[in-house]
């Protein structure tokens, strides 16, 4: 039998777990078995308890915030490569794990902020993962999202992690007057933004469009009647389908507002340009190291399956 298994089925369980350390001679506390899933291991060095984090008293040494992926067994003891195939996929994605094995199956615990990355990595490895944690919520931006949008503007302007030298500070980069035009005085007529949230409700990306006058254009300016897009996704969620869904959301909103086209500017070496091409954008002109791209909103090649004034959930691809 091969050492690596493909096509495993996993489920994301509800709730968060804590992994606790007690003295090796400690009695097993009642709170350790108060939840649906718990694991207790005693060695000569420690008593280790994994249980729902809400059950853990405040004075106990505990690492909290773990989410649980259950391998859907049962598995025979003679089967080889079950847990290792999951662990290898997650290691390749930079996701650390805490594993718990039972008679029938295995449970893999990952930190909550890495759950989406873990689900994506497992699916790319050919495993099936079910559960709401594999979904991303998209909603129109609210007033309190603006600070996060400034963070995403910084990421959009400094997208290349391989650039030589130290990364400029947000204050330094965002001091550029032309760059600040993308968000300064947000809430003008024609402004629209959408935010992507992970299963925990944390913001993982944002995209917006804005109209610019010819006297104060953006980098992807076409004309005063064509809104220009700005978009960014947090580094550890890039390449998981979030950026494409954000574009779809903006296209849907722009169409509903009656715009005939949208535009953007992208560095020629930025791989995101391929995504924009798949979404129907074509190069309008070269602008030094950048390309100005435009998409006609009546083109059939663009997908707009996100309502402009609502929210939806989509499974990551």
HELIX and SHEET records of a PDB file:
HELIX    1   1 UNK A   30  UNK A   33  5                                   4    
HELIX    2   2 UNK A   53  UNK A   55  5                                   3    
HELIX    3   3 UNK A   82  UNK A   92  1                                  11    
HELIX    4   4 UNK A  112  UNK A  114  5                                   3    
HELIX    5   5 UNK A  115  UNK A  124  1                                  10    
HELIX    6   6 UNK A  132  UNK A  134  5                                   3    
HELIX    7   7 UNK A  143  UNK A  145  5                                   3    
HELIX    8   8 UNK A  146  UNK A  157  1                                  12    
HELIX    9   9 UNK A  170  UNK A  173  1                                   4    
HELIX   10  10 UNK A  177  UNK A  180  1                                   4    
HELIX   11  11 UNK A  214  UNK A  216  5                                   3    
HELIX   12  12 UNK A  235  UNK A  237  5                                   3    
HELIX   13  13 UNK A  242  UNK A  256  1                                  15    
HELIX   14  14 UNK A  272  UNK A  278  1                                   7    
SHEET    1   A 6 UNK A  39  UNK A  42  0                                        
SHEET    2   A 6 UNK A  47  UNK A  52 -1                                        
SHEET    3   A 6 UNK A  17  UNK A  22 -1                                        
SHEET    4   A 6 UNK A  62  UNK A  71 -1                                        
SHEET    5   A 6 UNK A   9  UNK A  12 -1                                        
SHEET    6   A 6 UNK A 128  UNK A 130  1                                        
SHEET    1   B 6 UNK A  39  UNK A  42  0                                        
SHEET    2   B 6 UNK A  47  UNK A  52 -1                                        
SHEET    3   B 6 UNK A  17  UNK A  22 -1                                        
SHEET    4   B 6 UNK A  62  UNK A  71 -1                                        
SHEET    5   B 6 UNK A 106  UNK A 111 -1                                        
SHEET    6   B 6 UNK A  98  UNK A 101 -1                                        
SHEET    1   C 8 UNK A 282  UNK A 287  0                                        
SHEET    2   C 8 UNK A 290  UNK A 296 -1                                        
SHEET    3   C 8 UNK A 261  UNK A 267 -1                                        
SHEET    4   C 8 UNK A 227  UNK A 233  1                                        
SHEET    5   C 8 UNK A 203  UNK A 210 -1                                        
SHEET    6   C 8 UNK A 192  UNK A 197 -1                                        
SHEET    7   C 8 UNK A 135  UNK A 140 -1                                        
SHEET    8   C 8 UNK A 312  UNK A 315 -1                                        
END                                                                             
